[in-house]
């Protein structure tokens, strides 16, 4: 629980004069009026569609005693700042007693591989004897409870609340997935990172950042002195090499391709349908690592996790045992087996860089065909839609274009863009089926014995979101159902 602070103390922490309207005791903070508890400070933030101040009456009725905003909020003493989101992380950390000073926080950022690396970090930490927490795009887990993640990186009040719960439950370390949204929108402000890992940078999320340079700058901000004590950087990636060269923070480098000069390297990589193995080379270390996870790209993720753990002082052998024991990361090359005579996989692959890593590996698993189901999520950078379809068609034999979550976009426009890209490759069969369930039925009917089916784009996400609302749809569950409907 946050420590109660009178509003004057909160104002002082923000270097503001106390607002008129009394000096209530602040018991907590939230930016969601639906989650206000008695004694909370309600952060009324400006948004893309509406302003949080519009929900002040709901917050007051639930027991809010004050507000933080860029304007006065009716009926609540308000701390007014030009950019309330920019101070919310520090404020939440202050109210929770700065939990990252008591919990060793290891962060992971990058375009691809964040979730897998975060789960590998957690597995290594647990094998090394730590009581841990995990905050990833899949789940939030403390020693006492687990819940599904609402977003890749929690909003600032939720992140500090989770870190405080870890501290209070005796956890000594936490692996945290850090998105570019989490950095640009100040969700991790107020959090100190003992170690942070940079996986790679591809083209993604330009709908938020505008251009690639701004996207890189958001990622790079995680490694600033004062926020991060040690940076662990993938120097196989051009942006990683730039980051490692520019940082003032101490840097440890890693390379899955064995790049000369990297502190941690992989050699003799082998990837097949049973798992992935490589030779781990680093300070005082030369040993074999055998992952149960599929795909050569998991070498990058495991290498980054092991470099972070070893550089942070954990026993390498214990960390290796941990990463070797991780059997599956949900929605990441997740096998779905209902007795069918072909391999069926679900993966989060949702950008071209990930396709270029994943689909060539999948090709090595079969002498038959590769069949891919994909779409484009609405509300994202429109420039990635045609390249998604084109790259899939260049690397697969059959492409089924369907809906993902169109959000507010016209799903027909999304399908048309992806299909146009796929058709432009001129090499694969291309089918368009709007209904995602029907698309899964179609792809499994098209598959022959020995083929590989990949359902891409959504991974673990349990919901489809459109203008018409939200409905449950888990790709792995729905793919299994489609497989059971196949004729025997």
N, C-alpha and C positions, 0 to 999 in steps of 0.2 A: 504494500500500500504506500502511496506517496506520503511524505511527511506534511502535516498541515502547516501552512504558512499564511500569515495574514496578507491581505492584498497589498499593503504598503511594502512588505518584504518582496513580493513578486515584482512590484513596480521598481524597487531598488535594484533587483537582479537585472532588470532590463534598462537600468539607468533612466527611469522615468519618474516624474512626480506622481504621487498617489492620485487617482482620479477622485472627483467628488462622488458622494453617494455612500459614505461609510467605509468601514474597514473589515469586511467579512473575512472569515477564515477560508482559505482555498484548500480543498481536500484532494483535488485532482484536476486533470485537464483532458479535454477531448475536442475534436473538430467535427464530430458527428452529433447533431442535435438529438438523434434517436438513441444515443448511448449515454446521454448526460445522466449523472448520478448526483444526489444531493451534495452540495458543497463544491461542485466542479466549476472550473473556469471554462467557459465555452469559447473556443477559437472560431470566430465567424470570418471565414476566409472568402476572398473573391474567387469565383470559379468561372469556367468557360461558359456555362449556361445560366447560372444564378449566383447570388451572393449569400453567404451563410447568415448574414444579418436578417434575411427574410424568415429565418426559422428561429428567431430569438424568442418568440412567445412559447414555442414548443420547448426550447431549452429552459426558459424560466419556470415553466410548469413542471418540468422534471427536477428542478432544484438547483439550476445554475445560479451562482452567487455573483459572478462577474464575467466579463467578456474581454477577449483580445481581438482587435480588428483594426482595419484601416479607416474606420469611421465610428462615430458614436453608435452604440447599439441600444435601441429603445428598451428602457426598463432595467438595464444592467449597468453598474459602474464599469467603464470600459477603459482598458489600456490601449491607447491609439498609437500605432506605429505605421510607417509607410508600407512595409511589407511584413505582415504578421506571420506568414509562412516562414520567412527567413529567421525569425527568432523563436519559433515554436519548438524546434528540437532542443535548443539550449534551455529553454524554459522547462520542458518536460524532463530533461535530464536533471535540472536543478531540483524540481519537485520530488523526484524519485531518488535523490541522494547520489547522483552520478554513478549509476551501477556499473558502467564499463571500467571504473577504477577498481572494482572488486572482482569482476569477471573478465578473464582473458578473452578478448574478442578477435576472431580471425575472419576476415572478410574476403569475398571473392567477387570480382567484377570482370566484365568483358562481354562480347557479343554472344559467343557460343561457349558452351561448357560450364557455365556458372553453376547450374543446379547440380550436375554430376560432381564437379570439384568440391562443392560445399558438402555434399553427402559423403564423399571420400574423406574429406577433412574430419568430419564427425566420426566416421568409422575409425580413422587413425587415432583420434583423440581418445575414444573409448577404449581401444585396444591398449593405449599407453597408460590407462588407469585413471583417466579423468572422468569426473561426473560432469555431463555435458548438457548443453542445449543446442537446438538446431532451428534456425530460422531461414527457410528456403522458400522458393516458389511453390513447393509441394506441401509443406507442412510447417507448423510451429510446434516445437516439442520442448518441454521442460522435464525434469525428473518425475513430475507428478501428473502431467497431462499432455495430451497431443490434440491438435485441432488442424483442420485444413487451412491452408494459407489463402487469404483473400487477394493478395497481390504479391509480386516478387519480393519487394521490400516493404515492410509495414510502414504506415504513417508514423510520424515522429512520436506522438503520444503512445501508440501501441508498441512501437519498438522499445521505448524506454520502460514501459510497463512490463514487457516480456523480459528484458534484461534484469529488471528489478526482481521479477519472480525467480529468475535463475539464481540470482544472488541469494535471495531469501530461502531458496530450496537447496542451497549448498552446492550449486554447480560452480565449477572453477573455470570453465571454458565454454565458448559458444562459437559455432560456425554460422556465419551470416552471409546470405546471398545479397549482393548490393547491385541494384539496377541503375541504369543511367537516369531513369525517372527518380529513383530514390536519392540520387546525388543532386540532380538539377532542382528538385522540389524540396530539398533540405530535410529529407526524412531521416538521414543519418547524422545530422548536425547534433552535437552534444555527445557523440559516441567516439571514444578513443579506440583505435584498432592496434592491437599488438603486432599483428601481421596482416597484410592484405595481398591478395594474388590477382595479377592481371593475366587473363587467359588469351585474349586476342581482340581484334577490332575489325568487324565487317561493316557493310552498309545496312543500317537498320535504324528505326525510330527517328527518321528525319522529319516526321510529322511533328515531333516535339522540339528537336534541336535545330532544325532548319538546314544545316549543312554538316558535312563530315567533320570539319574542324571543330565545330561546337560540340558535336557528339564525343569526339576524342577528349576535348577539354573537360567535359563532365566526368568521363571515366577517370581522367588523370587527377581530378580534384580529390579522389579518395586517398591519394598517396602523398598529400601535402604534409610537410612537417607540422607537428602539433596535432594532426589527425591520425597519422599512421607512423608507427615506430620502425617498421621494416617492410619494404616492398619486395615481393617475389614476382618476377616478370618473365613472361615467355618471349624470348628473343628470336624465336622462329618467325614471329609476326613483326612486320615492318613498324607498326605503331608501337609495339613492345620495345623494339630496339631504340626508337626515339624516346620513349618514356624512360627507359633505363639510363640513357645518356643525359637526360635533362633533370632528373630528380635530385633534390637536395637530401631527401630521405635515404638512409642506407638501403642498398639494393642487393638482392640475391637473384641471379638469373638461372633460367632453365631452358633446355632445348630438347625436344623429342626427336629431332633429326640429328642430334649429336654435334651441333655447331661448336666449333673450336672456341674456347674461352668461356663458355657457359659454365656456371658453377655446378649445376646438376644436369646430367645428360642421359638420354636413353640410347641404347644400341641393340642391334639384333632383335628388332620388333617382329613379332609373329601374331597374326590375327586370323582366326577362323571361326567356325560356328560353335566352338566349345568355349571360346574366351580369347583373351589377349595376353601376351607375355612380352617382356622386354628385360634387358640388362640395365640395371640402375647403377649409374656411375656418379659419384659425388665425393665430397671430402671424407676420406676414410671409409668409403663405401664402394663395393663392387659385388653386386649380388643379383640373382634372378628374381623377378616379380611376375607372378601369374595371376592375372585378374580374371574374375568370372564375368565381367562386363564385356559386351561385344563391341568390336570396332577399334581400329587403330587410333581413332581420335581419342579414345579413352586413355591412351598413353600420355597425351598432353595433360589431361585432367589429373591422372594419378601422379604424374611427375610434379605438377604444380603443387598438389596437396602434400606430397612427401617432402618436397623442398621446403615448403612452409613449415611443416612440423619439425623437420630436422633442424632447420635454421632457428626455430623458436625454442629449441632445447629438448625436444622429445626424442625418445629412443627410436632410432631408425628401424630396428628389427620389429619392435612393437607396432610402429606405424605401418610397416609393410604387412604385418599380419592383419591389421585392421582393413586396409584397402583390399587385400586379397579375399577377405571374408565377405565383402559387400556383393551380394548376389544380383541385385537389380535396383535400378533407380526408375521409379514408376514413370511410364511414358517416354523413356529413353531406350530405344531399341528393345522394347518390351515384347517378349514372345507371347503369342496367343495360340494355344494348341487345343483343338477340339477333335484331334484324330485325323485331320485333313492330310492329304498326301503332298502338301507343299508348306513352305515356311511362311508364317504370317507375323508381321511385326508392326508395332505402333511406335511412332517417334515424333518428337516435338519439332523436327526439322521445319523451319519456317522462313529461312532466308537462303539466298544463293550460296553463301559461303558454307553453310551447313550441308546443303545439297551436294556440293562439290567434295566434301569429306565423306559423307554418308553413303551416297549411291554407288560410287566405285567400289567401296568395301562390300556392299550388299551384292554387287555383281560377282564377287569372288566366291559367294556362298552357293552358287548355282551354275549348272551347265544349261539351265533353261532360261526362262525370261524373267525380267523384273517388271512388276506392275505397281504403279504408284497412284494413290488417291491424294489429291491436294486441292486447296482453294486458297483464297486470300482473305485475311481478316479485315473487316472494315475499320475505318478510322485511323488507318496506318498510312505510311508513305505510299502514294499511288504509283511512284516510279518503280516499286519492287514487284508489281503484279505480273507484268508480261515476262520479265526475267525469270520469275519463279516457274512459270509454265514452260518457257523455252529450255531452261536448264534441266528440268525434270524430263522433258521429251528427248533431250540429247543423251541423257544417261539411262533412261528406262526404255522398255519396249512398248508398254501400254500405259497411258495416262488417263485417269478418270478425274475430271474437273467437277468439283461440287462446292457446296456452301461450307464455310467455316462459321464464324460469328460475324455477320455483316454489320452489327451494331446499327448505326443510323444510315449507312450507305445502302444503295439499291443493290441487292444481291445479284441481279442479272448483270449489272455493270461489272461487278467483281469477277463473275464467272467468265464474262466475255473477254476481259483483259487477260486472264490467266490462259483461257483457251486459245486466244490469238497468239500468245507467246508459244504455247505448245505446238500449235499448227505451223508456226513459222520455222520450227526446227526441221520439219519435213521428214522426220525419221521414225516417229512412234505412232501407233494407233492412238487416236484421241477421242474420248467419249465425254459428253457433258451430261451430268445428272444432278439436277438442283438439290433434290432431297438427299441428305447425307446417308441416311439409313439405306435408301435404295441404291446409292452409289456403292456402299459396302457389299450389298447383295450382288450387284453387278460385277464387281472386281473379283469376288471369290468364285463366281460362275465362270468367269473368263480364265481363271488360273488353271493350269495343267499340272499334273504331277511333276515335282521337282522345281517348280517356279518359286519365286519369292514375291510376296505381296507386302508393300509398305504403305501403311496409312499414316500420312504425314500432316503436320501443321498444328495439331492441338495437343498431342501428348496426353498429359494427365488431366487436362481441363474438363470438368464434369458438366459444363453448361454450354449451350448455344444461345447467343444473344443477338436479337434482331429488333427491328422497329416494332414488331408485334409482341415483344416480351422475351422472357428467358425460359428455356426449357432444359430439362436434364438430358444430357447425352454424353456418355463416357465412351470414347472410341474403343477401348479394349473390350468393354462389356458388349458393345454393339457389334464389334467384329466377331466376337465369340458367338453371339446369337446368329449372325449371318452364316458363320461356318456350320453351325448345327442344323441350319435349314438346307444345306447342300444334300442332294440325293445321295444315298449310300451306293 
